[in-house]
Every structure is written in structure tokens, then in C-alpha cells.
Amino acid sequence: MRYHRGYDHSKLKYIPKSRRFPLIRIILVLASSYILYNYFSNASKNELNHPVNPVQIQKTGEFNLQTEVKVKKSEITATQPLKKASKVPLLPRQPDEVLGKNLLNVLSSQKPYRALYLMVDGTTGRILAWGQQNKFKASVLPTYLPNSSFPAASLVKIVTAAAALESRRYSNHTLIPSIGRSVTLYKRQLKVPKNYNGRKISLEKAFASSMNPPMGIVGLNLGGNTLRKTAEKLGFNRDYADGIPAKSNFKPPDKGFGVAEAASGFTTDITISPLLAAAIVRSVLQRKAPEIPWSPVVGTEYAPKTSIGLPLPDLTENTYYGLNRMFEATVKRGSARRVFKNRKVLFPYNRKRLRIGGKTGTKEGVDGYYQWFAGFAKDKKDPKKSIILVCLHINELKGTRASPPAQAAGLLINHWAKKYLKW
């Protein structure tokens, strides 16, 4: 006979199986409930006894319980925090310590082997902030500021363009033959056939794109003497008081291939100091003779203590106008276009509000690979507010390359605009 499991086969009635809840389970459930209750009770008491730190809220973007206002996150996130800033005396010589700290953060984030950053008020010529780096480490003293041993590279094209406009033989739209690659300079690229029907570009485009052969041709047509005189109007070949800055050299030959090399910056013989580079850019922006940037804080060994006007003649209004157009073309359509178009480098609202221009330059030297950006940013709403920027990177000849100096300039413009402009 088959029996069904779970039944009393004598009475054929179902007998339910007894289910007992073990005592140990009951104890565990009660203990867990007690622990959870105490945990949440203590957490609520701690929140009441210790108010939320608004500084932490500002950093994280959380809700501020004290003001009941949501704090906006900081927008400038492209830099890295300054490492061990409190242990290194980097800020005492900074005229604007807040801007100086931001500049040092940008400098650290770009990772150049050697570098110098300089920010100058466009209206007054006063130094606002600076930063120097040597072998990837921040320097306490701005020894590079007055140093004129740096190859000027394509910053020399500012002199060539100014000389061309001053001669009245050229305008921004004058077409110039462009033979071969723009980054090279050979004698064959300077020989233009009589019936030349090849590519031609405007002087403005040659400047903005930093093209060597067209600028070399312009230099040959003008001659070395004309280039030299224009360079001296911009502060070259001059002994300054107390040697601050040191003399920047521009001494091309009167004729020959050396003139083309000088006109395009394809030589290491032409040198410039960061102070003079900033003075030239400010001269173009303000449309007057150069004045060396100054500061009562940086130190008289590195920059003048007060503003010093130089006995130099102004260029013509037409020349200043043309140079401003060329500087802006460099950022909009030239060698710095890709960097400044990046929304993470230059914020879109700053690009719309500011008038930005500059000049790039690169040259391999004996002791390193030199990269320049010298430019300006000017507020369209309040033209009295402007900033001059000079960023120099010196990379190892064999080794990694830092970010382009124009990228650092874009990040610095964001910091300056956030502090000095009214929104």
C-alpha cells in the first residue's frame, strides 16, 4: 500500500507540520533593531550640535543649511591645486595675492620644464601677478622677468609687421607670395619669379598664422636698416636704468638671407625679455610708445618700482590699427585659434565679452625648446579694463612637451575676468 507523506494513515487526516521560530533568530532581530536605532539617533544629534561648514559647501556645491541658498560651484576647474603652498614663500612678492595664487596653480598644471608667466594691467602697466618655474619647481624670485637672453622667435614678426605698415607700402590686405611650407625658411622660398602665379596670402594672414617665407620676403623688401629702426621704436637695442630689463637685441644685417631670418624670427640671435614683450603688447593695445611694466612689490632687481615713460616716438595710428587687427586674427583664425576655441580653456562667455589678441612663437635654442604667447584681453563693456599676458615655456630638447603657452593664457584670462570684471 502507498502512503501519503504527512498524513496519519489510520485516520486519513492531515496533520500540519509544526514550525517553531528559533530563539536565536529573535535575539538577533532585536539586537539589530537596537543598534540601528542608536546609530540614527546619534547622527541626528551630531547634525544639530555641529552646523554645516559653509566652506565645505562652497567646495562641494551642496545645500547650505545656514543660508538656505544653494552655493554655485566654482567654474574654473582646469587647474590643479598648488602643492605645499603654505611651506613655500611664493606669494609675498605677488602684487595681487589671489590672482598670483591662481597663476601659480595654472603654471603647475601645465607642467613646463622651465617657464615664466606675467600678467600686467593694460591701463596702468602695473604688474598684477607673475610665476616662474625651473626644472618643474616653482621659483621664489622672478629672475626671468628682466632676462633678455631668450630667443624672441616669431614675436619678431610684430616688428616686421609694424615696419611694413609704417612704410606705407603694405596694408593688412597686401598679398605676398607664399612658396613652400610655412614653418621652414630656405633661400629658394624667397626667390619670387617675375611671372609668379602661385599662392599668395595677405600680410595679416601671414602674421596670424606665423608663416616664415612671406614675412621673410617682406623683410627683404624693407631691408635690415628699416627693421632695426622700427625695433628700436619698440624698445630693442636700448640700455635701461639699472639694467632693468637687460638690453633686448635686434641687429640684423643690412641685406641678404640674414634679413629674412630676422624678419621671420628664424634665428636665435634676436633676443627679448618678458618685460619688454609685455611692454610691446601693451603699446599695441594702448596705441602709444612702450612703457616697461612696474611694481613696488616684485623687487627693484626684477622690475621698475614706478612707471617710467620711455623717450620713444609713437607709431602711426594706421600701424596701431593694423597691428590690433593682426593680433586678433591670430586668436580668431591663426596659430592660437584651436586653443582659444576650446571651451575648457577660454569660457564661452569670456570669448563673447572680451576682445582678445596675441602672437605665438616657437624656436629651438641651444638649451631648450622655446614657446611664447604674448597677448591681451580687453573688456568690450568697459574698455578701461584690460590685461596683458606673457607666457613663456622652455621645454627640454629631448623630453615631454608642456601644454602650449596660449592655453595657459586662456586659463589666466578666466581668472582675471572673474575677479576684475563686473557681471
HELIX and SHEET records of a PDB file:
HELIX    1   1 LEU A   23  ASN A   49  1                                  27    
HELIX    2   2 PRO A   54  THR A   60  1                                   7    
HELIX    3   3 ALA A   85  LYS A   87  5                                   3    
HELIX    4   4 GLU A   97  GLN A  110  1                                  14    
HELIX    5   5 ALA A  153  VAL A  156  5                                   4    
HELIX    6   6 LYS A  157  GLU A  166  1                                  10    
HELIX    7   7 LYS A  187  GLN A  189  5                                   3    
HELIX    8   8 LEU A  203  ALA A  208  1                                   6    
HELIX    9   9 ASN A  212  LEU A  222  1                                  11    
HELIX   10  10 GLY A  224  LYS A  233  1                                  10    
HELIX   11  11 ALA A  241  GLY A  243  5                                   3    
HELIX   12  12 PHE A  257  SER A  264  1                                   8    
HELIX   13  13 PRO A  274  GLN A  286  1                                  13    
HELIX   14  14 GLU A  317  LYS A  332  1                                  16    
HELIX   15  15 ARG A  337  LYS A  341  1                                   5    
HELIX   16  16 PRO A  348  ARG A  353  1                                   6    
HELIX   17  17 PRO A  405  TYR A  420  1                                  16    
SHEET    1   A 2 TYR A   7  ASP A   8  0                                        
SHEET    2   A 2 LYS A  13  TYR A  14 -1                                        
SHEET    1   B 6 LYS A 137  ALA A 138  0                                        
SHEET    2   B 6 ILE A 127  ASN A 134 -1                                        
SHEET    3   B 6 ARG A 114  ASP A 121 -1                                        
SHEET    4   B 6 SER A 386  ASN A 395 -1                                        
SHEET    5   B 6 TYR A 369  ASP A 379 -1                                        
SHEET    6   B 6 LEU A 354  GLU A 364 -1                                        
SHEET    1   C 2 PHE A 150  PRO A 151  0                                        
SHEET    2   C 2 THR A 271  ILE A 272 -1                                        
SHEET    1   D 2 LEU A 175  PRO A 177  0                                        
SHEET    2   D 2 LYS A 200  SER A 202 -1                                        
END                                                                             
